[in-house]
Amino acid sequence: MIPIRFNPLIHERSFCFQNQGNNLQDSDFSTIDFSGPRTMSRNLSKLSGRQGMENNLFARLGDPAMKGGNASECSDRLAREFLIGKANIHGAMTFYDLPSPDGQGKKVYVCNGSACLCAGTQPRLIGEMKNHFKDDEIGAMTCLGRCFENSAFQYKGKNYSNRSPEEIARIIESGDSVKSEFPVNALGSERPGNTCPGGSICPGNTPRKDDATTNKVRNEFLGTLVLTTEYGLDTQGALLRETLKRDPKEILQEIKDSGIRGRGGAGYPMGMKWESCRNSQSDSKFILCNADEGDPGAYSDRYLLERRPHLVLFGMIIGGFCIGAKQGIIYIRAEYPESVIGMEKAIAELRDDDLIGKNIAGSGFDFEITVIEGQGSYICGEETALIDSIEGQRPEPRTRPPFPTEQGLFQKPTVVNNVETLANVPFIMENGGSAYRKLGTETSTGTKLICVDGYFNRPGIHEVEMGTPLSGIVNELAGGFKGPVKALHIGGPLGGLVPVPLLDRLTLDFESFAEHGFVLGHASMVSIPEDFPMMEYLGHLFSFAAHESCGKCFPCRLGTYRGLEMFEKAKAGEYRINGHLLDDLLHTLETGSLCAHGSGIAVPIRNALKYFEGELSRYITDDPSEKPM
């Protein structure tokens, strides 16, 4: 055992200071910081990064769940190996849905996302699963990215949807699958009609083929295609080789000239983020692709990961070249197993073509990309929580400053970009930032992928220019609804709840949505049928927010559960919600939450209170004489 530099501020549960076969050296403590805010978190970050991405702590956390090992023994082993306290290992392991004790023993997972909820398909699907599994063998996953068909479930690392009872039996018995086409209807695809278990709320699914060359709707609404056009690897490889010959400053200027803003929801200018990281001085930097697409109803990232992976990879490589990073990491949610496989295959293809690794195409630039699979946590979509997750820490949003571009992964300058944001980079490099800026509006440039659910006549992925009228997208491009719909929930659970009569007033861009009190987010669209109780939907949102809260800040940790209690008891007829008390709760969430998870859930709730007051009036009252809960 070596001498320990004792500091009373460092608790023994946070650091394992005993040298138990780790060849621990004095130099291992040379970068440990014993002062300042977030000291403990920063030191954990540095310790977890000692072995780099080759032996990543987060990837190792899944060992007990994946291999059936003893969780306690594994925690001890990892704590010794990474010099991190067992309590920290345990806290991280139990945070995620899959490795947690509640996640053990599950053999099949049924989607409980918003689109499947509104479609009404899941109760019968669960009933069908009970013919094959015990109750405690059936788990839940929130959105499997199959919202265009619903009836989604995951079995043995594969996702399925819209399956008949006979097909389900065959899948479970033999593992065989009937391939499901990814509907990109406006570009031309054929998807056979089928009947999901228990029937569909949208009857009349018939075979249909849209011809991209003759589709008048496509020509009117899509315009220039950036992300959904077929790109050959040879063409894109040549573009990458030419780009790596350019001055990184010139590349940065093209990105800034394009005006592209982040497509993950916040809409932060990509050029500003890259510039900040580029200007940060460090011996190493990282670029992360946030592929933790957890918004129920959204599957545009899944489309790009599985159908356009090279666009995403080239965007990362060019980004790394621009900011001076030699390591890229793609963090893909566990709910997208096919995306993990597809991305790893695409990386191998680039390696075979000398487009990744050492001295790419003779440019002198080294760049590696690692794929990390999530373990089931919505909060990891927040960029600093994602960084904590990769480090093997309990994923919680960090206070800022410092920003990730200054101190990110392992306390090194880090850029975190969304999948769709990165996929735009090759187009900008090929055509120039000014050409990209001509698409969309002055402040919301470029195109946007939108996802529409199975309640539309033309469900699937569509690409439109920013600023396109929302009514045209819904009624013409997506073909309108298969039945009466009263609202669209756009942009995930924290997005805007838009009543159908307001569609004519909105255009698909950041400013239009913000002006009307909505949030664009991923631009996913979940249809809320006319006969679906709004009270039930709001309870579903609070349930989701409460379950996915990281618990770091009190307003979100307590407020989401308090909201869930209110709506559950009111729905059960136990009392009417006091409107003033609910407003106070939403105000606390909006102003006191550390990140957008807590503050964002207030957006759809307030939208519903404003536009569906009549429907909700039997559950909510402003009468002070009524006793609140």
Secondary structure, 3 states (H helix, E strand, C coil): CCCCCCCCCCCCCCECCCCCCCCCCHHHHCCCCCCCCCHHHHHHHHHHCCCCHHHCHHHHHCHHHHHCCCHHHHHHHHHHHHCECHHHHHHHHCCCCCCCHHHCCCCEEEECCHHHHHHCCHHHHHHHHCCCCCHHHEEEECCCCCCCCCCCEEECCEEECCCCHHHHHHHHHHCCCCCCCCCCHHHCCECCCCCCCCCCCCCCCCCCECCCCCCHHHHHHCCCCCCCCCCCHHHHHHHHHHHCCCCHHHHHHHHHHHCCECCCCCCCEHHHHHHHHHHCCCCCCEEEEEECCCCCCCCHHHHHHHHCHHHHHHHHHHHHHHHCCCEEEEEECCCCHHHHHHHHHHHHHHHHCCCCECCHHHCCCCEEEEEEECCCCHHHHCHHHHHHHHCCCCCCCCCCCCCCCCCCHHHCCEEEEEHHHHHCHHHHHHHCHHHHHCCECCCCECEEEEEECCCECCCEEEEEECCCEHHHHHHHHCCCECCCEEEEEECCCCCEEEEHHHHHHCECCHHHHHHCCCCCCCCEEEEEECCCCHHHHHHHHHHHHHHHCCCCCHHHHHHHHHHHHHHHHHHCCCCCEEHHHHHHHHHHHHHHCCCHHHHHCHHHHHHHHHHCHHHHCCCEECCCCCCCC
